[in-house]
Amino acid sequence: MLLQENTGLILVDVQGKLSRIVNESEKLIPNLEKLIRGCQILSLPIIWVEQNPQGLGRTIPELEKLLENQKPLEKYSFNAFENENFKQTIIKSNRTQWLICGIEAHICVYQTALGLLSNNFEVEIVADGVSSRSKDSIHLALKKLQNKGASLTNIEMCLYELVKNSKRETFKEILYLIK
C-alpha cells in the first residue's frame, strides 16, 4: 500500500518530438499533467529527469510549467539511478516507494525502475502515465517489470490510495482533478 509519507514521483524523459510521437501521446500528456498536479496537492517530492536534453530537446512545455519551481536532472545513462545526482536526490528524499511515469516504457522507464528495485526501493509503474513508440514495447516493458518485482497502478488508483479517506482536506482537490 502506498503511504503519502513514503512515496515520491519520478518523471522520466517526456521531451521534445519523441513525446509527441509515442503511442497515444494525446492521452499521455493530459494524464501526466493530472498525475503531477495530484502529487503536488499531496506534497510528494517529484524528481524530474531528462535524457540528453541537447540531443532530444527539453521537457514539453505543458509539464515544464507545472514544475517551474525545480530543475530537471540531466542524464545520459538510460537507468537514471546510475546518475549520481539522481541517486543522491532519491536517497536524501527518505522515500522508499516510487511512482514512475514517462517515456519510453521499454528503455528509460524500464531501466530506471530496475535500478531502483535493485537498490531495495518499492516501485509502482503508473501504467496510464507511460508510453513508447510501439504499443507492443509498452506491454513487454510492463510485463517484464512486474516479473522483476515492480507493481502496476494507474493515476486514479495511486492518488486515491495515497489520499486514503474522503474526509481528508485533499480529497476534494483530488476528486476535482480526476473528474
C-alpha contacts under 8 A as a table, 3 or more apart, distances in Angstrom:
res1	aa1	res2	aa2	distance
1	M	161	E	7.27
2	L	6	N	7.37
2	L	7	T	6.64
2	L	97	Q	7.05
2	L	158	C	7.41
2	L	161	E	6.32
2	L	162	L	5.93
3	L	6	N	5.31
3	L	7	T	6.04
3	L	97	Q	8.00
3	L	161	E	7.82
3	L	162	L	5.78
4	Q	7	T	5.37
4	Q	42	L	7.30
4	Q	44	L	7.09
4	Q	162	L	5.35
4	Q	163	V	7.58
5	E	44	L	7.87
5	E	95	R	7.39
6	N	94	N	7.40
6	N	95	R	4.59
6	N	96	T	5.54
6	N	97	Q	5.69
7	T	44	L	6.58
7	T	45	P	7.77
7	T	95	R	5.56
7	T	96	T	6.48
7	T	97	Q	4.60
7	T	98	W	5.53
7	T	99	L	7.26
8	G	39	C	7.92
8	G	44	L	5.22
8	G	45	P	4.97
8	G	46	I	5.94
8	G	47	I	7.76
8	G	95	R	6.47
8	G	97	Q	6.49
8	G	98	W	5.02
8	G	99	L	6.20
9	L	39	C	7.29
9	L	44	L	6.98
9	L	45	P	6.32
9	L	46	I	4.74
9	L	47	I	6.20
9	L	98	W	5.66
9	L	99	L	4.75
9	L	100	I	5.95
9	L	101	C	7.74
10	I	46	I	5.83
10	I	47	I	4.80
10	I	48	W	5.88
10	I	49	V	7.66
10	I	98	W	6.87
10	I	99	L	6.14
10	I	100	I	4.86
10	I	101	C	6.33
11	L	14	V	7.51
11	L	46	I	7.29
11	L	47	I	6.23
11	L	48	W	4.77
11	L	49	V	6.25
11	L	100	I	6.27
11	L	101	C	5.23
11	L	102	G	5.49
12	V	48	W	6.35
12	V	49	V	5.29
12	V	50	E	6.58
12	V	100	I	7.42
12	V	101	C	6.11
12	V	102	G	4.47
12	V	103	I	6.00
12	V	108	C	7.06
12	V	109	V	6.37
13	D	48	W	7.91
13	D	49	V	5.84
13	D	50	E	4.63
13	D	51	Q	5.73
13	D	59	T	6.92
13	D	102	G	6.01
13	D	103	I	5.70
13	D	104	E	7.59
13	D	108	C	7.69
14	V	18	L	7.69
14	V	19	S	5.42
14	V	50	E	7.41
14	V	59	T	5.40
14	V	60	I	6.48
14	V	102	G	5.73
14	V	103	I	5.89
15	Q	18	L	6.33
15	Q	19	S	5.45
15	Q	50	E	7.13
15	Q	53	P	7.70
15	Q	56	L	6.53
15	Q	57	G	5.72
15	Q	58	R	5.15
15	Q	59	T	4.06
15	Q	60	I	5.41
16	G	19	S	5.87
16	G	20	R	7.41
16	G	56	L	5.87
16	G	57	G	4.55
16	G	58	R	5.71
16	G	59	T	6.29
16	G	60	I	6.08
17	K	20	R	5.35
17	K	21	I	6.67
17	K	56	L	7.58
17	K	57	G	7.57
18	L	21	I	5.27
18	L	22	V	6.28
18	L	56	L	7.69
19	S	22	V	5.82
19	S	25	S	6.65
19	S	60	I	7.53
19	S	103	I	7.40
20	R	25	S	5.64
20	R	26	E	7.74
21	I	24	E	7.98
21	I	25	S	6.44
21	I	133	R	6.52
22	V	25	S	5.48
22	V	104	E	7.97
22	V	131	S	6.12
22	V	132	S	5.03
22	V	133	R	4.07
22	V	134	S	7.13
23	N	131	S	6.02
23	N	132	S	5.84
23	N	133	R	5.17
23	N	134	S	6.05
23	N	135	K	6.17
24	E	27	K	5.52
24	E	28	L	6.27
24	E	131	S	7.65
25	S	28	L	4.73
25	S	29	I	6.03
25	S	131	S	7.66
26	E	29	I	6.09
26	E	30	P	7.28
27	K	30	P	5.82
27	K	31	N	6.23
28	L	31	N	5.07
28	L	32	L	6.14
28	L	128	D	6.90
28	L	129	G	5.88
28	L	130	V	7.06
28	L	131	S	7.28
29	I	32	L	5.15
29	I	33	E	6.31
29	I	62	E	7.83
30	P	33	E	4.97
30	P	34	K	6.32
31	N	34	K	5.18
31	N	35	L	6.21
31	N	128	D	6.99
31	N	129	G	6.09
31	N	155	I	7.45
32	L	35	L	4.96
32	L	36	I	6.04
32	L	63	L	7.64
32	L	101	C	7.67
32	L	102	G	7.96
32	L	129	G	5.78
33	E	36	I	5.28
33	E	37	R	6.12
33	E	62	E	7.45
33	E	63	L	6.35
33	E	66	L	7.71
34	K	37	R	5.15
34	K	38	G	5.96
34	K	155	I	7.75
34	K	177	L	6.51
34	K	178	I	7.21
35	L	38	G	5.06
35	L	39	C	6.15
35	L	129	G	7.90
35	L	155	I	6.00
35	L	159	L	7.93
36	I	39	C	5.16
36	I	40	Q	6.15
36	I	46	I	7.91
36	I	66	L	7.47
37	R	40	Q	4.98
37	R	41	I	6.16
37	R	66	L	7.54
37	R	177	L	7.91
38	G	41	I	5.07
38	G	42	L	6.33
38	G	159	L	6.66
38	G	174	I	6.17
38	G	177	L	7.25
39	C	42	L	5.05
39	C	43	S	6.04
39	C	44	L	5.20
39	C	45	P	7.65
39	C	46	I	7.62
39	C	159	L	7.63
40	Q	43	S	4.81
40	Q	44	L	6.00
40	Q	45	P	7.83
41	I	44	L	7.88
41	I	170	T	6.86
41	I	173	E	7.38
41	I	174	I	7.55
42	L	162	L	7.97
42	L	163	V	7.75
42	L	170	T	7.03
45	P	93	S	7.48
47	I	72	P	7.45
47	I	73	L	7.81
47	I	89	T	7.87
48	W	71	K	7.43
48	W	72	P	4.92
48	W	73	L	6.20
49	V	72	P	5.08
49	V	73	L	4.65
49	V	74	E	5.90
49	V	75	K	6.91
49	V	80	A	7.58
50	E	53	P	5.92
50	E	58	R	7.20
50	E	59	T	7.00
50	E	72	P	6.29
50	E	73	L	6.17
50	E	74	E	5.06
50	E	75	K	6.05
51	Q	56	L	7.12
51	Q	74	E	6.19
51	Q	75	K	5.02
51	Q	76	Y	5.51
51	Q	77	S	7.59
51	Q	78	F	7.38
52	N	55	G	5.52
52	N	56	L	6.03
52	N	57	G	7.71
52	N	74	E	6.66
52	N	75	K	6.03
52	N	76	Y	5.44
53	P	56	L	5.06
53	P	57	G	4.67
53	P	58	R	5.33
53	P	74	E	7.09
54	Q	57	G	5.71
54	Q	58	R	7.65
59	T	63	L	6.90
59	T	64	E	5.99
60	I	63	L	5.81
60	I	64	E	6.10
61	P	64	E	4.84
61	P	65	K	5.93
62	E	65	K	5.85
62	E	66	L	7.07
63	L	66	L	5.24
63	L	67	L	6.55
64	E	67	L	5.11
64	E	68	E	6.05
65	K	68	E	5.09
67	L	70	Q	5.78
67	L	71	K	7.59
68	E	71	K	7.38
73	L	85	N	7.19
73	L	86	F	6.77
75	K	78	F	7.71
75	K	80	A	6.59
75	K	83	N	6.35
76	Y	83	N	8.00
77	S	80	A	6.19
77	S	82	E	6.56
77	S	83	N	7.03
78	F	107	I	6.61
78	F	108	C	4.67
78	F	111	Q	6.26
78	F	112	T	6.99
79	N	82	E	5.77
79	N	83	N	7.74
79	N	108	C	5.85
79	N	109	V	7.76
79	N	110	Y	7.90
79	N	111	Q	4.62
79	N	112	T	4.20
79	N	113	A	7.80
79	N	114	L	7.87
79	N	115	G	6.33
80	A	83	N	5.40
80	A	86	F	6.41
80	A	87	K	7.73
80	A	108	C	7.47
80	A	111	Q	7.67
80	A	112	T	5.20
80	A	115	G	7.58
81	F	84	E	7.25
81	F	86	F	6.06
81	F	87	K	5.28
81	F	112	T	6.00
81	F	115	G	5.49
81	F	116	L	6.66
82	E	86	F	7.72
82	E	87	K	7.04
82	E	115	G	7.60
83	N	86	F	5.34
83	N	87	K	6.15
84	E	87	K	5.01
84	E	88	Q	6.06
85	N	88	Q	5.23
85	N	89	T	6.06
86	F	89	T	5.07
86	F	90	I	6.17
87	K	90	I	5.19
87	K	91	I	6.26
88	Q	91	I	5.05
88	Q	92	K	5.96
89	T	92	K	5.19
89	T	93	S	6.16
90	I	93	S	5.33
90	I	94	N	7.23
90	I	95	R	7.22
91	I	94	N	5.80
91	I	95	R	7.45
95	R	98	W	7.47
96	T	121	F	5.22
96	T	122	E	6.08
97	Q	121	F	6.02
97	Q	122	E	4.61
97	Q	123	V	5.93
97	Q	124	E	7.66
98	W	121	F	7.28
98	W	122	E	6.15
98	W	123	V	4.99
98	W	124	E	6.19
99	L	123	V	6.06
99	L	124	E	4.87
99	L	125	I	5.79
99	L	126	V	6.44
100	I	109	V	7.13
100	I	113	A	7.35
100	I	123	V	7.18
100	I	124	E	6.30
100	I	125	I	4.96
100	I	126	V	5.99
101	C	109	V	7.05
101	C	125	I	6.39
101	C	126	V	5.59
101	C	127	A	7.70
101	C	129	G	5.03
101	C	130	V	5.15
102	G	105	A	7.00
102	G	109	V	6.56
102	G	129	G	6.14
102	G	130	V	4.73
102	G	131	S	6.68
103	I	107	I	7.76
103	I	108	C	6.75
103	I	109	V	6.17
103	I	130	V	5.70
103	I	131	S	5.32
103	I	132	S	5.93
104	E	107	I	5.44
104	E	108	C	5.81
104	E	109	V	5.99
104	E	110	Y	7.98
104	E	130	V	7.00
104	E	131	S	5.59
104	E	132	S	4.49
104	E	133	R	7.46
105	A	108	C	6.57
105	A	109	V	4.85
105	A	110	Y	5.72
105	A	130	V	5.72
105	A	131	S	5.33
105	A	132	S	5.45
105	A	137	S	7.21
105	A	138	I	5.52
105	A	141	A	5.99
105	A	142	L	7.62
106	H	109	V	6.45
106	H	110	Y	5.21
106	H	111	Q	7.82
106	H	132	S	6.88
106	H	137	S	5.78
106	H	138	I	6.13
106	H	140	L	7.25
106	H	141	A	4.74
107	I	110	Y	5.29
107	I	111	Q	6.01
108	C	111	Q	5.19
108	C	112	T	5.81
109	V	112	T	5.29
109	V	113	A	6.04
109	V	130	V	7.88
110	Y	113	A	5.27
110	Y	114	L	6.30
110	Y	141	A	6.30
110	Y	145	L	6.85
111	Q	114	L	5.05
111	Q	115	G	6.13
112	T	115	G	4.97
112	T	116	L	6.33
113	A	116	L	5.18
113	A	117	L	6.12
113	A	123	V	6.54
113	A	145	L	7.67
113	A	150	A	7.53
114	L	117	L	4.96
114	L	118	S	5.99
114	L	145	L	7.56
114	L	148	K	7.63
115	G	118	S	5.30
115	G	119	N	6.51
116	L	119	N	5.16
116	L	120	N	6.58
116	L	121	F	5.36
116	L	122	E	7.49
116	L	123	V	7.16
117	L	120	N	5.20
117	L	121	F	5.17
117	L	122	E	6.35
117	L	123	V	6.62
117	L	149	G	7.28
117	L	150	A	7.39
118	S	121	F	7.47
122	E	150	A	7.09
123	V	149	G	7.87
123	V	150	A	5.09
123	V	151	S	6.28
124	E	150	A	5.66
124	E	151	S	4.58
124	E	152	L	5.28
124	E	153	T	6.28
125	I	130	V	7.85
125	I	142	L	7.85
125	I	150	A	6.95
125	I	151	S	6.23
125	I	152	L	4.92
125	I	153	T	6.08
125	I	154	N	7.86
126	V	129	G	5.10
126	V	130	V	6.57
126	V	152	L	6.14
126	V	153	T	4.99
126	V	154	N	4.81
126	V	155	I	6.36
127	A	130	V	5.70
127	A	142	L	7.74
127	A	152	L	6.20
127	A	153	T	5.93
127	A	154	N	5.35
127	A	155	I	7.99
128	D	131	S	7.97
128	D	154	N	5.56
128	D	155	I	6.75
129	G	154	N	7.33
129	G	155	I	7.30
130	V	138	I	7.70
131	S	135	K	7.66
131	S	138	I	6.00
132	S	135	K	6.66
132	S	137	S	6.40
132	S	138	I	5.81
133	R	137	S	7.61
134	S	137	S	5.26
134	S	138	I	6.70
135	K	138	I	5.18
135	K	139	H	6.48
136	D	139	H	5.21
136	D	140	L	6.13
137	S	140	L	5.08
137	S	141	A	6.03
138	I	141	A	5.20
138	I	142	L	6.22
139	H	142	L	5.23
139	H	143	K	6.11
140	L	143	K	5.17
140	L	144	K	6.11
141	A	144	K	5.22
141	A	145	L	5.99
142	L	145	L	5.10
142	L	146	Q	6.15
142	L	152	L	7.72
143	K	146	Q	5.26
143	K	147	N	6.32
144	K	147	N	5.02
144	K	148	K	6.23
145	L	148	K	4.99
145	L	149	G	6.38
145	L	150	A	5.32
145	L	151	S	7.70
146	Q	149	G	5.21
146	Q	150	A	4.78
146	Q	151	S	5.79
146	Q	152	L	7.27
147	N	150	A	7.32
153	T	157	M	6.21
153	T	158	C	6.15
154	N	157	M	5.30
154	N	158	C	6.08
155	I	158	C	5.49
155	I	159	L	6.15
156	E	159	L	5.37
156	E	160	Y	6.11
156	E	178	I	6.67
157	M	160	Y	5.42
157	M	161	E	5.97
158	C	161	E	4.92
158	C	162	L	6.12
159	L	162	L	5.11
159	L	163	V	6.18
159	L	174	I	7.25
160	Y	163	V	4.95
160	Y	164	K	5.92
160	Y	174	I	7.78
161	E	164	K	5.23
163	V	166	S	7.59
163	V	168	R	7.18
163	V	170	T	7.05
163	V	171	F	6.31
165	N	168	R	5.72
165	N	171	F	7.17
166	S	171	F	5.45
166	S	172	K	7.72
167	K	171	F	6.85
168	R	171	F	5.43
169	E	172	K	6.78
169	E	173	E	7.91
170	T	173	E	5.34
170	T	174	I	6.30
171	F	174	I	5.16
171	F	175	L	5.99
172	K	175	L	4.91
172	K	176	Y	6.02
173	E	176	Y	5.18
173	E	177	L	6.17
174	I	177	L	4.99
174	I	178	I	6.15
175	L	178	I	5.25
175	L	179	K	6.14
176	Y	179	K	5.38
